Amino acid sequence: MIKKWITPIGFFVIFLLIVSCSGKTHQRKSSYAIQHKPVLNLMGFTIQAGAFKNVANAVRLTERLTHTHGLDATYFLASDKLFKVRFGNFATKEIALKKAQSLINAKVIEEFYIVQPEDYSVSLRNKYGNDYLRESLVKTAKDFIGVPYLWGGTSTENGFDCSGLTMTVYQLNGLNLPRNSKKQFDTGYSVNKNNLSKGDLVFFSEKGRRSVSHVGIYIGGNKFIHASSQGNKIRVDNLASTYFQNHYIGAKSYF
């Protein structure tokens, strides 16, 4: 009698456990896929050149490489407080070396350094996790605070570019973020404003429109770093301010 009573109950309990566990496993896998599916290509081999005290000199080299030689280039403030330029995204070190030598022969650059894929912080993501990469993105962005950002301009007076900043921050960490703010908005996963994580990009539009007109990088604490049109310098602002609340249109995460 006891055996007959236990058997169907036992099978029922086992069935519930199997269904419950399989459901949790599926949910966990789905969550992992959503959070970790790559949406940006990784940077390959990049050429680094120049070491300028004056940002305008870095701008001129960046523009020459971009407009005259057709290379994707950007500049940044290095840890030694000198402005340096990185350009290109090459499949092999040999191709990068060949291009760098041709630019030396053309007297475009004098010296260079090849940045390898393993030099980027993204290469350590598997070892230290996404939080490590997010902190690295924030640290890179903070290094630009106070810097006059002139990437897309034709002179040191009006060359202001917000999406160039976010692209540079991501590329310096090994993630090939698109150049244009609209393409940046069209890429990646939408993030609720209440669930922002460090390193996510926040987007804004002109009042009354839905098209992207401005972008910054979230650094936590409801704050973000961006290339502001006021003063043409990189600065920190608060998402809670009336202006940015009224112009906010969304955020994107890329990993």
Salt bridges, closest charged atoms under 4 A:
ASP80 OD2 - LYS84 NZ 2.92
GLU135 OE2 - LYS198 NZ 2.97
ASP143 OD2 - LYS139 NZ 3.80
ASP161 OD2 - ARG179 NH2 2.14
ASP186 OD2 - LYS182 NZ 3.04
ASP200 OD1 - ARG134 NH1 2.97
GLU206 OE1 - ARG209 NH1 3.34
ASP237 OD2 - HIS226 NE2 2.64
ASP237 OD2 - ARG235 NE 2.61
